[in-house]
Amino acid sequence: MERITSGIECLNSLLGGGYPRGKGILITGPTGSGKTIMGTHFLYSNCSAGKRGLLILTRALLEDIILQSKSLGMDLEPFIDSGLLVVEDVFQSRIQETLFSSRLGKGLEVAEKDRVGRVKDLAENVDIVVLDSLGALTKTRNCVGNEALSKFDAIYSILAKHGCTSLFLMDDRAHNQHQGFADYLVFGKIELKIKEETANGKLSHMLSVTKMRGTDLSGEKLFFGLTPSGIKGK
């Protein structure tokens, strides 16, 4: 199976070379566990190699993502400026649509349905995708239960059809609230954890690959640090 780099050397080794090409990977974890940084590694490494990327933001400011990427030495702004990395800023669009619909007394149902169509249009011209975060994309006033599942089904199918290697980032709280609805569909799943070391009270970061089809998994947990230059294995 062909692989595409995760941008993280220790994770590439664990996965046999990287993420399976053209497949969707779910990454879950609590706030501060490194999900967005994993996405930044993925985008920066592959855009640097000339691959076309799509970043879908549903609960983050683009300027904050750019600022963080610069601080890590993985500046995404040149790729955005050149058009190699396209940003679909759902978060800002929702703010504007909420203000607009409030003034007109209308709901957001039409705009939310158009999200899937927008992803379909953008996916035709990209190789890699990071969706940050999946929980916020599906958590809308009129998108619960089976509706959230159907929405993700549509987006996942579109990206898979176009051969996009996609990372879906999701906070543990949203993942549990939706009862792990995305787990069955994705090709792979990586869980991030934060634990407090009893000896010194310091926080320890680790990840485990709980699902990755076509990959020989040892069940090994990978301990890593969040350093000034990103994720580094210990």
For each residue, the residues with C-beta under 8 A, 3 or more apart:
1: 20 21 214 215
2: 20 21 22
3: 12 15 16 17 18 19 20 21
4: 18 19 20 21 46 128 165
5: 12 17 18 19 42 45 46 49
6: 11 12 15 18 19 38 41 42 45
7: 40 41 42 43 44 45 46
8: 11 12 38 41 230 231 233
9: 12 13 233
10: 13 14 222 224 231 232 233
11: 6 8 14 15 18 38 207 222 231 233
12: 3 5 6 8 9 15 17 18
13: 9 10
14: 10 11 209 220 222
15: 3 6 11 12 18 19 209 212 215
16: 3 215 216
17: 3 5 12
18: 3 4 5 6 11 12 15
19: 3 4 5 6 15 23 25 42 165 167 188
20: 1 2 3 4 23 25 165 187 188 212 213 214 215
21: 1 2 3 4 163 165
22: 2 160 163 164 165
23: 19 20 160 165 166 187 188 213
24: 156 159 160 166 167 168 185 186 187 188
25: 19 20 165 166 167 168 186 187 188 189 190 212
26: 134 168 170 182 183 186 188 189 190
27: 35 38 39 167 168 169 170 189 190 191 192
28: 35 170 171 172 175 189 190 191 192
29: 33 34 35 171 172 191 192 193 194 207
30: 33 171 172 173 192 193 194
31: 171
32: 194
33: 29 30 192 193 194 205
34: 29 37 38 192 205 207 224 226 231
35: 27 28 29 38 39 132 133 169 170 171 192
36: 39 40 60 65 68 132 169
37: 34 40 41 68 72 226 230 231
38: 6 8 11 27 34 35 41 42 167 169 192 231
39: 27 35 36 42 43 55 130 132 167 169
40: 7 36 37 43 44 65 68 69 72 74 76 230
41: 6 7 8 37 38 44 45 74 230 231
42: 5 6 7 19 38 39 45 46 128 130 167
43: 7 39 40 46 47 53 55 76 79 85 128 130
44: 7 40 41 47 48 69 74 75 76 79
45: 5 6 7 41 42 48 49
46: 4 5 7 42 43 49 51 53 127 128
47: 43 44 50 51 52 53 76 79 84 85 128
48: 44 45
49: 5 45 46
50: 47 84
51: 46 47 127 128
52: 47 84 85 86 125 126 127 128
53: 43 46 47 79 84 85 86 126 127 128 129 130
54: 85 86 87 88 122 123 126 128 129 130 164
55: 39 43 65 76 85 86 87 88 129 130 132
56: 87 88 90 119 129 130 131 132 137
57: 60 61 62 65 87 88 89 90 91 92 132
58: 90 91 94 131 132 133 134 136 137
59: 91 132 133 135 136
60: 36 57 64 65 91 132 133
61: 57 64 65 91 92
62: 57 65 66 87 89 92
63: 66 67
64: 60 61 67 68
65: 36 40 55 57 60 61 62 68 69 76 132
66: 62 63 69 70 75 76 77 80
67: 63 64 70 71
68: 36 37 40 64 65 71 72
69: 40 44 65 66 72 74 75 76 77
70: 66 67 73 74 75 77
71: 67 68 228
72: 37 40 68 69 228 229 230
73: 70 228 229 230
74: 40 41 44 69 70 230
75: 44 66 69 70 78
76: 40 43 44 47 55 65 66 69 79 80 85
77: 66 69 70 80 81
78: 75 81 82
79: 43 44 47 53 76 82 84 85
80: 66 76 77 83 84 85 86 87
81: 77 78
82: 78 79 85
83: 80 86
84: 47 50 52 53 79 80
85: 43 47 52 53 54 55 76 79 80 82
86: 52 53 54 55 80 83 122 125 126
87: 54 55 56 57 62 80
88: 54 55 56 57 118 119 122
89: 57 62 92 93
90: 56 57 58 93 94 115 136 137
91: 57 58 59 60 61 94 95 136
92: 57 61 62 89 95 96
93: 89 90 96 97 111
94: 58 90 91 97 98 108 111
95: 91 92 98 99
96: 92 93 99 100
97: 93 94 100 101 108 111
98: 94 95 101 102 108
99: 95 96 102 103
100: 96 97 103 104
101: 97 98 104 105 106 107 108 111
102: 98 99 105
103: 99 100
104: 100 101
105: 101 102
106: 101
107: 101 110 141 142
108: 94 97 98 101 111 112 140 141
109: 112 113 142
110: 107 113 114
111: 93 94 97 101 108 114 115
112: 108 109 115 140 142 143
113: 109 110 116 117
114: 110 111 117 118
115: 90 111 112 118 119 137 151
116: 113 119 120 151 154 155 158
117: 113 114 120 121
118: 88 114 115 121 122
119: 56 88 115 116 122 123 155 158 159
120: 116 117 123 124 158
121: 117 118 124
122: 54 86 88 118 119 125 126
123: 54 119 120 126 129 158 159 161 162 164
124: 120 121 162
125: 52 86 122
126: 52 53 54 86 122 123 129 162 164
127: 46 51 52 53 163 164 165
128: 4 42 43 46 47 51 52 53 54 164 165 166
129: 53 54 55 56 123 126 159 164 165 166 167
130: 39 42 43 53 54 55 56 166 167 169
131: 56 58 134 137 155 166 167 168 169
132: 35 36 39 55 56 57 58 59 60 65 169
133: 35 58 59 60 136 137 169 170 171 174
134: 26 58 131 137 138 152 168 169 170 174 182
135: 59 138 139 170 171 173 174 175 177 178
136: 58 59 90 91 133 139 174
137: 56 58 90 115 131 133 134 151 152 155
138: 134 135 143 148 151 152 178
139: 135 136 143 148 174 177 178
140: 108 112 143
141: 107 108
142: 107 109 112 147
143: 112 138 139 140 147 148 151
144: 147 148
145: 148 149
146: 149 150
147: 142 143 144 150 151
148: 138 139 143 144 145 151 152 178 181
149: 145 146 152 153 181
150: 146 147 153 154
151: 115 116 137 138 143 147 148 154 155
152: 134 137 138 148 149 155 156 181 182 185
153: 149 150 156 157 185
154: 116 150 151 157 158
155: 116 119 131 137 151 152 158 159
156: 24 152 153 159 160 166 168 182 185 186
157: 153 154 160 161
158: 116 119 120 123 154 155 161 162
159: 24 119 123 129 155 156 162 164 166
160: 22 23 24 156 157 163 164 166
161: 123 157 158
162: 123 124 126 158 159
163: 21 22 127 160
164: 22 54 123 126 127 128 129 159 160
165: 4 19 20 21 22 23 25 127 128 129
166: 23 24 25 128 129 130 131 156 159 160
167: 19 24 25 27 38 39 42 129 130 131
168: 24 25 26 27 131 134 156 182 186
169: 27 35 36 38 39 130 131 132 133 134
170: 26 27 28 35 133 134 135 174 175 182
171: 28 29 30 31 35 133 135 174 175
172: 28 29 30 175 176
173: 30 135 176 177
174: 133 134 135 136 139 170 171 177 178
175: 28 135 170 171 172 178 180 182
176: 172 173 179 180
177: 135 139 173 174
178: 135 138 139 148 174 175 181 182
179: 176
180: 175 176 183
181: 148 149 152 178 184
182: 26 134 152 156 168 170 175 178 185 186
183: 26 180 186 189 211
184: 181
185: 24 152 153 156 182
186: 24 25 26 156 168 182 183 189 211
187: 20 23 24 25 212 213
188: 19 20 23 24 25 26 209 211 212 213 215
189: 25 26 27 28 183 186 209 210 211 212
190: 25 26 27 28 207 208 209 210 212
191: 27 28 29 207 208 210
192: 27 28 29 30 33 34 35 38 205 206 207
193: 29 30 33 205 206 207 208
194: 29 30 32 33 203 204 205
195: 203 204 206
196: 201 202 203 204
197: 200 201 202 203 204
198: 201
199:
200: 197
201: 196 197 198
202: 196 197
203: 194 195 196 197
204: 194 195 196 197 223
205: 33 34 192 193 194 223 224 225 226
206: 192 193 195 221 222 223 224
207: 11 29 34 190 191 192 193 221 222 224
208: 190 191 193 219 220 221 222
209: 14 15 188 189 190 212 215 217
210: 189 190 191
211: 183 186 188 189
212: 15 20 25 187 188 189 190 209 215 217
213: 20 23 187 188
214: 1 20
215: 1 15 16 20 188 209 212
216: 16
217: 209 212
218:
219: 208
220: 14 208
221: 206 207 208
222: 10 11 14 206 207 208 233
223: 204 205 206 233 234
224: 10 34 205 206 207 231 232 233 234
225: 205 231 232 234
226: 34 37 205 230 231
227: 230 231 232
228: 71 72 73
229: 72 73 232
230: 8 37 40 41 72 73 74 226 227
231: 8 10 11 34 37 38 41 224 225 226 227
232: 10 224 225 227 229
233: 8 9 10 11 222 223 224
234: 223 224 225
